[in-house]
Amino acid sequence: MSDSNAAIGALARSAAVFLAAIIFTMAPLSGAFAATPKAGKPASAKTEATPEKIQELMTLLADPKVRDWLEQESKAEAAQENKSDEFEHAAALVSADLGDRGRVKVLLHLALFVALGFGVEWLFRKATERVRRHLDEHPLETVNDRLRVVATRFAFAVGVVAAFALGSIGPFLALDWAPLFREMILGYLLVFLVIRMAIAIGHFLLAPHHERFRIIPVDTVAARFWCRRIAAFVGLFAFGSVEFGLLDRLGLSLESRQLVAYALGLGLLAIALETVWRHPVAVADGADALPHATRRLGRGAQNALLSIGVVLLWVLWVLHAMASFWFVLVVMTLPLALGVTRRAVQHLLRPPGSQEVSEGPPTVMAISLERGMRALLFIGAAAVLAWGWGIDLVHLAAGDDVLTRLAHGVLSAIIILLIADVLWHAMKTAIDRKLAESADLGQPSTDEARRRSRLRTLLPIFRNILFVFVIAVAVLMALSAMGVPITPLVAGAGVLGIAVGFGAQTFARDIIAGMFYLVDDAFRVGEYIQSGNYKGTVEGFSIRSVRLRHQRGAVYTVPFSLLGAVQNQSRDWVIDKLMVGITYDSDIDRARKLIKQIGLELAEDPEFKPLILEPLKMQGVDALGDFAVQLRMKMMTLPGENFVIRRKALAMIKAAFDANGIKFAFPTVQVAGEGDTSAATAAVAQRALELTHPAAAAAE
């Protein structure tokens, strides 16, 4: 893979740079003797002291300013002699242990063992060439494919680092060396190993030469940029740490070692500031990895804030304010790490065949991995702060004093709450995804539709109960970890529950009634029910009430204890009965056949066929009225669908009866006679009104 060649090239460039740095730092030691003034003859011959000159000297010595100047010069000369002695001592140690050409010896041996590391790494790559070629051709369509490739690439990265360590440090440790030489070569080999690890981690996460393997979603330019900066920063930091330890081993004072450390720290500061101002940011990226408070700012303002933070870190390090240093470092890096982790998990676990993150609810694996990484980052941040502040966690766990136990209990409580957060979000995500799958009921009145409706009813209640349970258990465990006795709390909660039960009997009655309604499966979300004066479609539940939406838009919130008997109009099937009146001279048999034909046509209609369980048919003559023959019909449909089918059926009956000469009956008034017929007409009209609208006639 080209990625492997690029990694070797990057390590080779880093090796050249750090070999030059080693030469530079060892140069003062090799020239220490040359820089030391040699003892010899005095610069000028002694002159005879006269009484006048002695008197002049005594007058000058009596001046306080002259005495202060002489004292400062004496201290400066002593400090210079001490530094000269330090370098002389260091050079003597190097010469005694390594010989006159110690610098060349160190460089040759270091280059030899680094080359051996490269050789063993090359052999490892040749041995795994077939696996890497297969990895290049492996599909990445599904989440399982991507996870399999990530695991393989991680194992390969570990193998590469292990091969380099085995080839470079392994042979060196197998041989006997002089103590100082061994310490120097081993330290520098560890620097190269740290650089190799940084390069391997960068190529594993960012894959600068293989976009399809990239875990953190950035473009190729940004991936290469971050890989180089991370390797440079980590390498310089490791080199400075090793060099600081070697200078201590050579006997240099703390001031001299700090001078070298500050010089290397300026290099780290320069790398960090250059990274802040020159890092590439894609148009759609970058904002997710920053804290929410900085998203409204422009890139210049964000870079300025980051630069201030970086400089503040360097100043705190120089001032040895390490407690503040570690706190500021955690505050700056933790939000960035959380944002990068979230984006990486979403990119890695995106839906199969998609390059974009799904807009629907996340998967259980995604939320578990994201929340788990989030918890690990918080725990890691706490561990870094504890280490930076000098808190011994092992001693903290074994301490017996009150303050130690309290601190240990607080840390344990935080870990318990983080674990509870991961578990709750994983279970909540599983429930939410199940609810999303159950949103579409599919074919009505089927077993699958009933099952999904039942899930939509019970899962929200179960989610609320689960939330209360997880919170209660987590809080009790956290209190127990902090040393608070929980047995009296549980007993007190029981007594409090009894008191609340007496004081809130209506509330308790609502809860218990709701539980029985749900156990009896009296109604589900989406069903139309009627109870007394309340009727409507069930929209949802709370712990004590049900929410009904009336067909006209009004919403009823009814406590369970007030429901009473519930009429569910959305279960299984419904029989709809229709009545029409025809005239006495119409053909009843013909009407029956037409109604039957209409029922068959509706049953075969693709729009209504899934909704009709039994087709429309005429049951016969229901009554012989004063002006009409009442025909009774019925059909069986799915609940809630009978209204649409009824309207369609009546329209078809009207059209069929009109086409076949069957007349619909309606009340008529016929008036006959001669002369003044107004009284007779009024009586007949009154009688017709009583027959057709008895309530209206009685009101008059």
C-alpha positions in Angstrom: 0.0 0.0 0.0 1.1 3.6 -0.7 0.2 4.4 2.8 2.9 2.1 4.1 5.6 3.7 1.9 4.4 7.1 3.0 4.8 6.1 6.6 8.3 4.9 6.1 9.2 8.1 4.2 7.8 10.2 7.0 9.8 8.2 9.6 12.9 8.6 7.5 12.5 12.3 7.4 11.9 12.5 11.1 15.0 10.4 11.7 17.2 12.8 9.7 15.8 15.8 11.6 16.3 14.2 15.0 19.8 13.0 14.2 20.7 16.6 13.4 19.1 17.6 16.7 21.2 15.1 18.5 24.4 16.4 16.9 23.4 19.9 17.8 22.8 19.1 21.5 25.9 17.0 21.8 28.2 19.7 20.3 28.6 21.7 23.5 29.8 18.6 25.3 32.4 17.8 22.8 33.8 21.4 22.9 33.6 21.8 26.6 37.3 21.4 27.2 38.2 23.8 24.4 35.9 26.4 25.9 37.4 26.1 29.3 40.2 28.6 30.1 43.6 27.0 30.7 45.8 27.7 33.6 49.0 29.6 32.5 51.2 32.5 33.1 49.8 35.8 34.2 48.9 38.3 31.5 51.2 41.0 32.8 54.1 41.2 35.2 53.6 42.2 38.7 54.1 45.9 39.6 55.2 47.3 42.9 52.5 48.8 45.1 53.2 52.4 46.3 51.6 54.0 49.4 49.7 56.4 47.2 48.1 53.6 45.2 47.2 51.6 48.3 45.5 54.7 49.7 43.6 55.2 46.4 42.5 51.5 46.5 41.3 51.9 50.1 39.3 55.0 49.2 37.6 53.1 46.3 36.8 50.1 48.5 35.2 52.4 51.0 32.6 53.5 48.3 29.4 51.3 48.7 28.7 51.3 45.0 32.2 49.9 44.3 31.6 47.2 46.9 28.3 46.3 45.3 29.9 46.1 41.9 32.7 43.9 43.2 30.2 41.6 44.9 28.1 41.2 41.7 31.2 40.5 39.6 32.3 37.9 42.1 29.0 36.1 41.9 28.9 36.2 38.1 32.5 34.8 38.0 31.5 32.1 40.4 28.4 31.2 38.4 30.5 31.1 35.2 33.0 28.8 36.9 30.1 26.5 38.1 28.7 26.3 34.5 32.2 25.6 33.2 32.6 22.9 35.8 29.3 21.4 34.8 30.2 21.2 31.2 33.7 19.9 32.1 32.1 17.2 34.3 29.7 16.3 31.6 32.4 16.2 28.9 34.5 14.0 31.2 31.7 11.6 31.7 31.1 11.3 28.0 34.8 10.9 27.2 35.3 8.3 29.9 32.3 6.2 28.8 32.4 6.8 25.0 35.9 7.8 24.2 37.3 10.7 22.3 34.9 10.2 19.3 31.8 9.5 21.4 29.5 11.7 19.3 30.3 9.8 16.2 30.0 6.5 18.0 26.6 7.4 19.3 25.3 8.5 15.9 26.7 5.4 14.1 25.2 3.0 16.6 21.9 4.9 16.6 21.7 4.9 12.8 22.5 1.1 12.8 19.7 0.1 15.2 17.2 2.5 13.5 18.1 0.8 10.2 17.6 -2.6 11.8 14.1 -1.4 12.9 13.3 -0.3 9.4 14.5 -3.7 8.1 12.3 -5.8 10.4 9.4 -3.5 9.6 10.0 -4.1 5.9 10.0 -7.8 6.4 6.7 -7.6 8.3 5.2 -5.6 5.4 6.4 -8.2 2.9 4.9 -11.0 5.0 1.6 -9.2 5.2 1.5 -8.0 1.6 -1.3 -10.4 0.6 -3.4 -9.4 3.5 -2.9 -5.7 2.7 -3.8 -6.2 -0.9 -6.9 -8.1 0.1 -7.7 -5.2 2.5 -7.5 -2.7 -0.4 -10.1 -4.7 -2.4 -12.4 -5.4 0.5 -15.9 -3.7 0.2 -16.9 -1.1 2.7 -20.6 -0.9 2.0 -22.0 -2.2 5.3 -21.2 -1.3 8.9 -19.8 -4.8 9.6 -17.5 -4.5 6.6 -16.1 -1.2 7.9 -15.7 -2.5 11.5 -13.9 -5.6 10.1 -11.5 -3.4 8.1 -10.9 -1.1 11.1 -10.0 -4.1 13.3 -7.6 -5.4 10.6 -5.9 -2.1 10.1 -5.6 -1.6 13.9 -3.9 -5.0 14.1 -1.6 -4.1 11.2 -0.6 -0.8 12.9 0.2 -2.6 16.1 2.2 -5.1 14.2 4.2 -2.4 12.3 5.1 -0.6 15.6 6.0 -3.9 17.3 8.2 -4.9 14.3 10.1 -1.6 14.5 10.5 -2.0 18.2 11.7 -5.6 17.9 14.2 -4.7 15.2 15.6 -1.6 16.8 15.4 -1.9 20.6 15.4 -5.7 20.8 19.0 -6.2 19.5 20.3 -3.3 21.5 18.9 -4.7 24.8 20.3 -8.1 23.9 23.9 -6.8 24.1 26.0 -5.4 26.9 26.9 -1.7 26.8 28.6 0.9 29.0 26.0 2.4 31.4 26.0 6.0 29.9 26.2 4.7 26.3 23.3 2.4 27.0 21.2 5.1 28.5 21.8 7.5 25.6 21.2 5.1 22.8 18.1 3.6 24.5 16.6 7.0 25.1 17.1 8.1 21.5 15.7 4.8 20.2 12.6 5.4 22.4 12.2 8.7 20.7 12.2 7.1 17.3 9.7 4.5 18.6 7.4 7.2 19.9 7.6 8.9 16.5 6.8 5.7 14.8 3.8 5.2 17.1 2.5 8.7 16.3 2.8 8.1 12.6 1.0 4.7 12.9 -1.8 6.3 14.9 -2.2 9.2 12.5 -2.3 6.9 9.5 -4.8 4.6 11.2 -7.2 7.4 12.1 -6.7 9.7 9.1 -5.5 7.4 6.3 -3.9 10.3 4.4 -3.4 8.2 1.3 -6.6 6.1 1.4 -9.8 8.1 1.8 -11.9 4.9 2.0 -10.2 3.8 5.2 -10.5 7.2 6.9 -12.1 7.1 10.3 -12.1 10.8 11.1 -14.1 12.5 8.3 -11.7 15.1 6.8 -10.4 15.7 3.3 -7.1 14.4 2.1 -5.2 17.8 2.5 -6.3 18.0 6.1 -5.5 14.4 6.8 -1.9 14.9 5.5 -1.5 18.1 7.4 -2.6 16.7 10.8 -0.5 13.5 10.4 2.7 15.6 9.8 2.0 18.1 12.7 1.1 15.3 15.1 4.3 13.4 14.3 6.4 16.6 14.6 4.9 17.7 17.9 5.1 14.3 19.5 8.6 13.7 18.3 9.9 17.0 19.6 8.2 16.5 22.9 9.7 13.0 23.2 13.1 14.2 22.2 13.0 17.0 24.8 12.0 14.6 27.6 14.8 12.2 26.8 17.3 15.1 26.4 16.3 16.6 29.7 16.8 13.2 31.5 20.2 12.7 29.8 21.4 16.2 30.9 20.4 15.3 34.4 22.4 12.1 34.1 25.4 14.1 33.0 25.3 16.2 36.1 24.0 19.5 34.7 22.3 21.8 37.1 18.5 22.4 37.0 19.0 25.9 35.5 21.0 24.6 32.6 18.5 21.8 32.0 15.6 24.3 32.1 17.3 26.5 29.6 17.4 23.6 27.1 13.8 22.7 28.0 12.6 26.2 27.4 14.3 26.3 24.0 12.6 23.0 23.0 9.4 24.4 24.5 9.5 27.3 22.2 9.7 24.8 19.3 6.6 23.1 20.6 4.9 26.5 20.9 5.8 27.4 17.3 4.4 24.1 16.0 1.2 24.5 17.9 0.6 28.1 16.8 1.5 27.2 13.2 -1.0 24.4 13.4 -3.7 26.6 14.7 -3.4 29.2 12.0 -2.6 27.0 9.0 -4.8 24.0 9.6 -7.2 23.4 6.6 -10.9 23.5 7.4 -13.6 22.2 4.9 -16.7 24.3 4.3 -19.0 21.8 6.0 -16.6 20.6 8.6 -14.7 22.2 11.4 -17.6 23.6 13.4 -18.6 20.2 14.9 -15.2 19.8 16.5 -15.4 23.1 18.4 -17.2 24.0 21.5 -20.7 25.3 21.1 -19.7 28.8 22.4 -17.3 29.3 19.5 -19.5 28.1 16.6 -20.9 31.6 16.2 -17.4 33.1 15.7 -15.5 33.3 12.5 -12.4 31.3 11.8 -10.1 34.2 12.8 -11.7 34.6 16.1 -11.6 30.9 16.8 -7.9 30.7 15.9 -7.2 33.8 18.1 -8.9 32.1 21.1 -7.0 28.8 20.5 -3.7 30.8 20.1 -4.4 32.6 23.4 -5.0 29.2 25.0 -1.8 27.7 23.6 0.3 30.7 24.7 -1.3 30.6 28.2 -0.3 26.9 28.5 3.3 27.7 27.6 3.4 30.6 30.1 1.9 28.4 32.9 4.5 25.7 32.0 7.4 28.2 32.2 6.0 29.6 35.5 5.8 26.0 36.9 2.0 26.5 37.6 1.4 22.9 36.7 -2.0 22.6 38.5 -3.4 25.4 36.4 -1.5 24.1 33.3 -3.2 20.7 33.4 -6.6 22.3 34.2 -6.4 24.6 31.2 -5.1 21.8 29.0 -8.1 19.6 29.9 -10.6 22.4 29.4 -9.2 23.1 25.9 -8.8 19.6 24.6 -11.8 17.8 26.1 -14.5 19.6 24.0 -12.4 19.1 20.8 -11.9 15.4 21.6 -15.6 14.9 22.2 -16.5 16.6 18.9 -13.9 14.6 16.9 -15.0 11.3 18.6 -18.7 12.0 17.8 -18.0 12.7 14.1 -15.7 9.7 13.8 -18.4 7.3 15.3 -21.1 8.8 13.1 -18.9 8.4 10.0 -17.8 4.9 10.8 -21.3 3.7 11.6 -23.2 5.5 8.8 -25.9 3.5 7.0 -24.9 0.9 4.4 -24.2 2.3 1.0 -24.3 5.9 2.2 -21.6 8.5 2.4 -23.6 10.8 4.7 -24.7 10.4 8.3 -28.3 9.2 8.6 -30.9 11.7 9.8 -33.0 9.2 11.6 -32.5 7.9 15.1 -28.9 6.5 15.7 -28.3 2.8 16.0 -27.7 1.2 19.4 -24.1 0.4 18.4 -23.5 4.0 17.4 -24.9 5.6 20.6 -23.2 2.9 22.8 -19.8 3.5 21.1 -20.2 7.3 21.2 -21.3 7.5 24.8 -18.7 4.9 25.8 -16.0 6.9 24.2 -17.4 10.0 25.9 -17.3 8.3 29.3 -13.7 7.2 28.7 -12.7 10.7 27.7 -14.2 12.1 30.9 -12.5 9.4 33.0 -9.2 10.0 31.2 -9.5 13.8 31.8 -10.1 13.1 35.5 -7.1 10.8 35.6 -4.9 13.4 33.9 -6.0 16.1 36.3 -5.3 13.8 39.3 -1.9 13.0 37.9 -1.1 16.7 37.2 -2.3 17.8 40.6 -0.2 15.1 42.3 -3.2 13.1 43.6 -2.3 9.4 44.1 -5.4 7.5 43.1 -4.0 4.2 44.6 -3.4 5.9 47.9 -6.7 7.6 47.6 -8.5 4.3 47.3 -6.7 2.8 50.3 -6.9 5.9 52.6 -8.8 5.9 55.8 -9.3 9.5 56.6 -12.5 11.3 56.0 -11.2 13.6 53.2 -9.6 10.7 51.3 -12.8 8.5 51.5 -14.9 11.5 50.4 -12.7 12.2 47.4 -12.6 8.5 46.4 -16.4 8.3 46.8 -16.9 11.3 44.5 -14.7 9.8 41.8 -16.5 6.4 42.1 -19.8 8.2 42.0 -18.8 10.0 38.8 -17.8 6.7 37.1 -21.1 5.1 38.2 -23.1 8.0 36.7 -21.1 7.9 33.5 -21.8 4.1 33.1 -25.4 4.7 33.9 -25.5 7.4 31.2 -24.2 4.9 28.7 -26.7 2.2 29.6 -29.6 4.6 29.6 -28.9 6.1 26.2 -28.3 2.6 24.8 -31.7 1.4 26.1 -33.4 4.6 25.1 -32.1 4.4 21.6 -33.2 0.8 21.3 -36.7 1.8 22.4 -36.8 4.9 20.1 -35.8 2.8 17.1 -38.4 0.3 17.8 -41.0 3.1 18.1 -39.8 4.5 14.7 -40.2 1.1 13.1 -43.7 0.8 14.6 -44.9 4.2 13.4 -46.1 2.7 10.1 -48.8 0.1 11.0 -48.9 -1.3 7.5 -52.0 -3.3 6.6 -54.8 -2.5 9.1 -56.3 -5.2 11.3 -53.5 -7.6 10.7 -51.5 -9.4 13.4 -48.5 -7.2 12.5 -50.5 -4.0 12.8 -51.9 -5.0 16.1 -48.5 -5.9 17.4 -47.0 -2.6 16.3 -49.9 -0.7 17.8 -49.3 -2.5 21.1 -45.7 -1.5 21.0 -46.5 2.1 20.3 -48.7 2.0 23.4 -46.4 0.2 25.9 -42.9 1.3 24.9 -43.2 5.0 25.9 -44.5 3.9 29.3 -41.8 1.3 29.6 -39.2 4.0 28.6 -40.3 6.3 31.4 -40.3 3.5 34.0 -36.8 2.4 32.8 -35.5 6.0 33.1 -36.8 6.3 36.7 -35.3 2.9 37.6 -31.9 3.6 36.1 -31.7 7.0 37.8 -32.8 5.6 41.2 -30.2 2.7 41.0 -27.4 5.0 39.8 -28.1 7.5 42.6 -28.2 4.9 45.3 -25.0 3.3 44.0 -23.3 6.7 43.9 -24.4 7.5 47.4 -23.2 4.2 48.6 -19.8 4.7 46.9 -19.6 8.1 48.7 -20.1 6.3 52.1 -23.7 7.3 52.6 -25.8 4.5 54.2 -28.6 3.7 51.7 -30.5 1.3 54.0 -32.1 4.1 56.0 -32.8 5.9 52.8 -34.7 3.0 51.3 -36.6 2.6 54.6 -37.4 6.3 54.7 -38.5 6.2 51.1 -40.9 3.5 51.9 -42.4 5.5 54.8 -42.5 8.6 52.6 -44.3 6.6 49.9 -47.0 5.5 52.3 -47.5 9.1 53.5 -47.6 10.3 49.9 -50.1 7.5 49.1 -52.5 8.7 51.8 -52.1 12.3 50.8 -52.4 11.7 47.0 -55.0 9.0 46.8 -56.5 10.3 43.5 -53.1 10.3 42.0 -52.4 6.8 43.1 -55.9 5.7 41.9 -55.1 7.1 38.5 -51.8 5.3 38.3 -53.3 1.9 39.3 -56.3 2.3 37.0 -54.0 3.1 34.1 -51.9 0.0 34.9 -55.0 -2.2 34.7 -56.2 -0.6 31.5 -52.8 -1.3 29.9 -52.8 -4.9 31.3 -56.3 -5.5 29.8 -55.2 -3.9 26.5 -58.3 -1.8 26.6 -57.0 0.7 24.0 -53.8 1.5 22.1 -52.3 4.6 20.6 -54.1 5.5 17.4 -57.4 3.8 18.3 -60.8 5.6 18.5 -62.5 5.1 21.9 -65.5 6.6 23.7 -66.0 6.7 27.4 -69.0 8.7 28.7 -68.8 12.2 27.3 -65.2 11.7 26.1 -64.4 10.3 22.7 -61.5 10.6 20.3 -58.4 9.0 19.0 -55.8 8.0 21.6 -52.7 10.2 21.0 -50.6 9.2 24.0 -50.3 8.5 27.7 -48.8 9.9 30.8 -48.4 8.2 34.1 -51.9 9.2 35.2 -53.9 10.2 32.2 -54.7 9.5 28.5 -54.8 12.1 25.8 -57.8 11.9 23.3 -58.1 13.9 20.0 -61.7 14.5 18.9 -62.4 14.3 15.2 -63.1 18.1 15.3 -59.7 18.8 16.8 -60.4 19.2 20.5 -58.0 17.4 22.8 -59.2 15.7 26.0 -56.8 14.8 28.8 -58.7 12.3 30.9 -57.4 10.8 34.2 -57.6 7.0 34.1 -59.8 6.9 37.1 -62.5 8.9 35.3 -62.7 6.7 32.2 -64.9 3.9 33.5 -66.3 1.6 30.8 -64.4 2.2 27.5 -66.0 1.6 24.1 -63.2 0.8 21.6 -64.3 1.4 18.0 -61.1 0.4 16.4 -60.7 -3.3 17.1 -61.0 -6.1 14.5 -64.1 -5.1 12.5 -67.2 -3.0 12.3 -70.7 -3.7 10.8 -72.2 -0.7 9.0 -75.9 -0.7 8.3 -77.6 1.5 5.7 -81.3 2.3 5.1 -82.9 3.6 1.9 -86.5 4.1 1.0 -88.1 3.4 -2.4 -91.5 3.9 -3.7 -94.2 1.2 -3.4 -94.3 0.8 -7.2 -90.6 0.0 -7.4 -89.2 -3.5 -8.2 -87.7 -4.8 -4.9 -86.0 -7.8 -6.5 -84.4 -5.5 -9.0 -83.2 -3.3 -6.2 -81.7 -6.3 -4.3 -79.8 -7.4 -7.4 -78.4 -3.9 -8.0 -77.3 -3.6 -4.3 -75.6 -7.0 -4.5 -73.8 -6.0 -7.7 -72.7 -2.7 -6.1 -71.3 -4.7 -3.1 -69.3 -6.9 -5.4 -67.9 -4.0 -7.4 -66.8 -2.3 -4.2 -65.2 -5.5 -3.0 -63.2 -5.7 -6.2 -62.1 -2.1 -6.2 -58.3 -1.9 -5.5 -58.9 1.1 -3.2 -61.5 -0.6 -1.0 -60.7 -4.3 -1.4 -58.3 -4.4 1.6 -60.8 -2.6 3.7 -64.0 -4.7 3.1 -64.3 -7.9 5.1 -67.9 -8.7 3.9 -69.4 -7.0 0.8 -72.5 -4.9 0.8 -75.7 -6.8 0.6 -79.4 -6.2 1.2 -80.9 -7.9 4.2 -84.5 -7.3 3.0 -87.4 -5.0 3.7 -87.1 -3.5 7.1 -90.5 -1.6 7.2 -93.4 -0.5 5.1 -93.7 3.2 5.9 -96.4 5.7 5.1 -94.7 6.8 1.9 -91.7 4.4 1.4 -90.6 0.8 1.4 -87.5 0.8 3.8 -84.7 -1.5 2.5 -82.0 -2.5 5.0 -78.4 -3.2 3.9 -75.2 -4.0 5.8 -71.5 -4.6 5.2 -68.5 -5.5 7.3 -65.3 -3.4 7.1 -62.2 -2.5 9.0 -62.7 -0.1 11.9 -62.7 3.5 10.8 -62.9 2.8 7.1 -66.7 2.3 7.0 -67.4 6.0 6.6 -65.5 6.3 3.3 -67.0 3.1 1.9 -70.6 4.2 3.0 -70.3 7.4 1.0 -69.1 5.6 -2.0 -71.8 3.0 -1.7 -74.6 5.5 -1.4 -73.4 7.4 -4.5 -73.3 4.2 -6.5 -76.8 3.1 -5.3 -78.2 6.5 -6.3 -76.7 6.2 -9.8 -77.8 2.6 -10.3 -81.4 3.2 -9.1 -81.7 6.2 -11.3 -80.5 4.2 -14.3 -82.9 1.3 -13.7 -86.1 3.3 -12.9 -86.2 2.7 -9.2 -87.4 5.7 -7.4 -86.5 7.0 -4.0 -89.5 7.7 -1.9 -90.1 11.1 -0.2 -93.2 12.6 1.4 -95.6 14.4 -0.9 -98.9 16.2 -0.4 -101.7 16.1 -3.0 -104.6 18.5 -2.6 -107.9 18.1 -4.6 -111.4 19.8 -4.5 -113.4 22.8 -5.5 -114.1 26.2 -4.0 -112.3 27.5 -0.9 -109.8 24.8 -0.1 -107.5 26.8 2.2 -108.6 25.0 5.4 -108.4 21.6 3.8 -105.0 22.4 2.4 -103.7 23.6 5.8 -105.0 20.4 7.5 -103.4 18.1 5.0 -100.1 20.0 5.2 -100.2 19.8 9.0 -100.8 16.1 8.8 -97.9 15.6 6.4 -95.7 17.6 8.6 -96.6 15.4 11.6 -95.7 12.3 9.6 -92.4 13.5 8.4 -91.2 15.7 11.2 -93.2 14.8 14.4 -90.7 16.7 16.6 -91.0 19.9 14.6 -94.8 19.7 14.5 -95.0 19.2 18.3 -92.8 22.2 18.7 -95.2 24.4 16.7 
